[in-house]
Amino acid sequence: MGFNCGIVGLPNVGKSTLFNALTATVAAQAANYPFCTIEPNIGRVAVPDRRLEVLAEIGKSAKIVPTSLEFVDIAGLVRGASKGEGLGNQFLANIREVDAIVHVLRCFEDDDVTHVEGSVDPIRDAETVETELMLADLDSLQKRLPALQKKAKGNDRNAAADVALMEPILAVLEAGRPARTAIAAADAEAAKRLNLLTAKPVLYVCNVEEASAATGNAQSARVAEMAVREGAAYVVVSAAIEAEVSQLPEADRAGFLTDLGLTDSGLDRVIRAGYGLLGLITYFTVGPKETRAWTIVRGTKAPGAAGVIHGDFERGFIAAETVAYEDYVAGKGEAGAREAGKLRVEGRDYVVKDGDVLLFRFNV
C-alpha cells in the first residue's frame, strides 16, 4: 500500500529545492525562473523511525527496511493555470491521484529570487493556487455531471448515487469553496473516486530563511493561523538548509542541525505531519533476515494489515501474534515478551496499533 503527496506552489517558492532535499537527489532542477520543472518528478523517501534500529538489534536482523512516502513535484502554478496559463493544467492531472497536497509557500524575502506576483505574501499565494485547483475541480465536475444526471433519470442507481455525491460538491465549488467543505465523513471513501484536487487534505510547508528555521517568522505565523482555521496541517522548514543537510554524510547531519538550533530535519517534520494528515501508523515485522516497517491507515484491522504484506496473508488470515513495541524492547524480544505475558494472539477484529510488532498466522 503506497501513499503519496503532490507538491504544489507558485514558481520560485522552493518546491523543487524542497523536493531535492526530501529525496536527497538532484532529480528536480532548481533554478531561479518560472517553470524550470518541465516534467513531474517522482521520488520515494524513507520514513525515518528510530524504533527500527532498536528492533533490528534485538532481532539480530541482517537488514532494515523502512516504509516510505512518495512525493510528486510538478511545475509551478500561476494564475490561469486551470485554463492553460503557464504550463497549464496538464500538470494538475499528475497530482489528481495523490493522497494529500503539500503546498509550499514562500515565507522569505530575497531580492535575488524573483516572485511571479512581485511581492512576498504567502496567504495571497495560497489563495491563488487554491483557486486554480478549485477551478480545475469545477471544470471536471461540470463535464461529468450532465451524463450522470441523464443516467440517473433512467433509474441507474449507481449514477444516482454519484449525482447525489457530486451535486453538493459542485455547489460549494461554484460558491468559491474547496470540495472538502462539502464532503461528509460518511462519503469520504466514495469521494476519493472523484479525484478532486481540493478534496484532498492539505499540508502547508512554510519555506523560511535560514535564520528563522527553528522559530519561524511573521509570514509563517500568518500561515499557521490560516491552517488552524482550515483544519489543515503546517510545518516550518528552510529548503536551503534541507538542501545542505541532504548533501552531508549521515554522521554529520545531527551536529549541523544542532548548531542551527534544530532538533530534527525538515524531512522528519514533513513526514510526521504527512503521516498525521493522512491518519497513518506503522507496524513492524522482525526476523533474522530483516526488520521491516509497514504503513497502514489508523483503524485498520489485523487481516487488512496482513494484506499490506501479501494478499494471501489477508485471504488466509488465522491470527496475529502481537507485541507492543515497548513490551518487545522491555522483553528483549519475542521470547521475553512471551514469558512476561505481553505477547497476545489476536483475531480478525483486532485493530492494529502504532508500533505493534506482528507475526501473522495464515493458511491458503
PyMOL commands that set and color helices and strands:
alter all, ss='L'
color gray80, all
select helices_A, chain A and resi 15-23+51-59+81-83+88-90+92-95+122-153+157-174+179-182+185-192+197-199+210-212+218-230+239-247+250-259+266-278+302-309+311-315+325-330+334-339
alter helices_A, ss='H'
color red, helices_A
select strands_A, chain A and resi 4-8+41-46+63-65+68-73+100-106+202-207+233-237+280-286+290-297+317-323+344-346+357-362
alter strands_A, ss='S'
color yellow, strands_A
deselect
rebuild
show_as cartoon
